[in-house]
Amino acid sequence: MSTIAPTEPAWQAALVSSAVALRRIAGYTLPAELDRRVLELGERKESLTDTERAELLAWVTFTQQRSVEKLEAEVALRRLTAVCPEVVPPA
């Protein structure tokens, strides 16, 4: 298998943009207004309407998926940093 040095401009640019995207995903947080809505629905989960219950379940699914994506991005970013620390911008 041939290897291409990551310092070549096109590869370096691709790695830097990947690191930036990974950092953005790893650092994602739900906007405060939406976070408050999820908490509010969760606190009232025993008395939710059918529509609110469906909304809460959708939010739970969304936040679970985002948590997995964040963890995957953190792992990928650590691996990229270990291999090519020069292309990973500081946090």
C-alpha positions as CSV (number, residue, x, y, z in Angstrom):
1,M,0.0,0.0,0.0
2,S,1.4,3.4,-0.9
3,T,1.3,6.2,1.5
4,I,1.1,9.9,0.8
5,A,2.8,12.2,3.3
6,P,0.1,14.2,5.2
7,T,2.2,17.3,4.7
8,E,1.3,17.6,1.1
9,P,-0.9,20.7,0.7
10,A,-4.1,19.0,-0.5
11,W,-3.8,16.3,2.2
12,Q,-3.0,18.8,4.9
13,A,-5.9,21.0,3.9
14,A,-8.2,17.9,4.0
15,L,-6.9,16.9,7.4
16,V,-7.2,20.4,8.8
17,S,-10.8,20.8,7.6
18,S,-11.6,17.3,9.0
19,A,-10.2,18.3,12.4
20,V,-12.2,21.5,12.4
21,A,-15.4,19.6,11.6
22,L,-14.6,16.9,14.2
23,R,-14.0,19.6,16.9
24,R,-17.3,21.3,16.0
25,I,-19.2,18.0,16.4
26,A,-17.3,17.0,19.5
27,G,-18.2,20.4,21.1
28,Y,-21.8,20.5,20.1
29,T,-24.3,21.5,22.7
30,L,-28.1,21.8,22.4
31,P,-29.1,25.5,22.3
32,A,-30.3,26.7,25.7
33,E,-33.9,27.2,24.7
34,L,-34.2,23.7,23.3
35,D,-32.4,22.2,26.3
36,R,-34.9,24.0,28.6
37,R,-37.7,22.5,26.5
38,V,-36.4,19.0,26.8
39,L,-36.0,19.4,30.6
40,E,-39.5,20.9,30.9
41,L,-41.0,18.0,29.0
42,G,-39.0,15.5,31.1
43,E,-40.2,17.0,34.3
44,R,-43.8,16.7,33.2
45,K,-43.5,13.3,31.6
46,E,-46.4,11.8,33.6
47,S,-48.9,14.4,32.4
48,L,-47.8,15.1,28.8
49,T,-50.3,15.2,25.9
50,D,-49.8,12.7,23.1
51,T,-48.2,15.4,21.0
52,E,-45.8,16.4,23.8
53,R,-45.0,12.8,24.5
54,A,-44.1,12.3,20.9
55,E,-42.0,15.5,21.0
56,L,-40.2,14.3,24.1
57,L,-39.4,10.9,22.5
58,A,-38.1,12.7,19.4
59,W,-35.9,14.9,21.5
60,V,-34.6,11.8,23.4
61,T,-33.8,10.1,20.2
62,F,-32.1,13.2,18.8
63,T,-30.0,13.8,21.9
64,Q,-29.0,10.1,22.1
65,Q,-27.8,10.2,18.5
66,R,-25.9,13.4,19.1
67,S,-24.2,11.9,22.1
68,V,-23.0,9.0,20.0
69,E,-21.8,11.4,17.3
70,K,-20.0,13.6,19.8
71,L,-18.2,10.6,21.3
72,E,-17.2,9.3,17.8
73,A,-15.9,12.7,16.9
74,E,-13.9,12.9,20.1
75,V,-12.3,9.6,19.4
76,A,-11.6,10.4,15.8
77,L,-10.1,13.8,16.8
78,R,-7.8,12.1,19.4
79,R,-6.7,9.6,16.8
80,L,-6.0,12.3,14.2
81,T,-4.1,14.3,16.8
82,A,-2.0,11.3,17.7
83,V,-1.1,10.7,14.0
84,C,-0.9,14.3,12.7
85,P,-0.8,16.8,15.6
86,E,0.3,19.6,13.3
87,V,-3.0,19.6,11.5
88,V,-5.3,19.8,14.5
89,P,-6.0,23.4,15.5
90,P,-5.9,24.1,19.3
91,A,-9.3,24.0,21.1
